[in-house]
């Protein structure tokens, strides 16, 4: 949908957030979901049918202006929300990758950020291609693998450090993921070889 900038000059004077959408353009180009576009089209059709010939062109323009203002505000709000959620997800990814959140459970991470779990999960999967649970498990195992070959820590100490429920749980998950037990991995990749 394309909207002439001149229709929004007065409105934009007080809305600096929306001004960026018109920078260097005389038209605002908005990509809408099919449902949103259908709603706008349907509303314009209703206005056209209801007031055909009975209302001045200026009045119809005013109604369309009001509808488009609402759409612009909604788009702007959705973009802010998406950006905020995206930023939270990248923050979580960074903190998982630098091991700050490596011992946390997914539910603990969800609770840190002031957005719904569903929104966080959806955006996180869009960014990483994985759920937070899968991503966290993968990074936790990679960290464990690194600790096994770079430290003298025992398998029990590593399991405890990474807060696995039990040693047997850690061993089972590690073996399922890497195809061998942590003990075999540590022995075959030890610094002494």
Secondary structure, DSSP 8 states (H G I E B T S, - for coil): -EEEGGGGHHHHTT-HHHHGGGTT-SEEE----HHHHHHHHHHHHHHHHHHTTTS-HHHHHHHHHHHHHHHHHHHHHHHHHHHHHHHHHHHHHHHHHTTSSTTS-HHHHHHHSSS-HHHHHHHHHHHHSS-HHHHHHHHHHHHHHHHHHHS---HHHHHHHTT-S-HHHHHHHHHHHHSS-HHHHHHHT-TT-
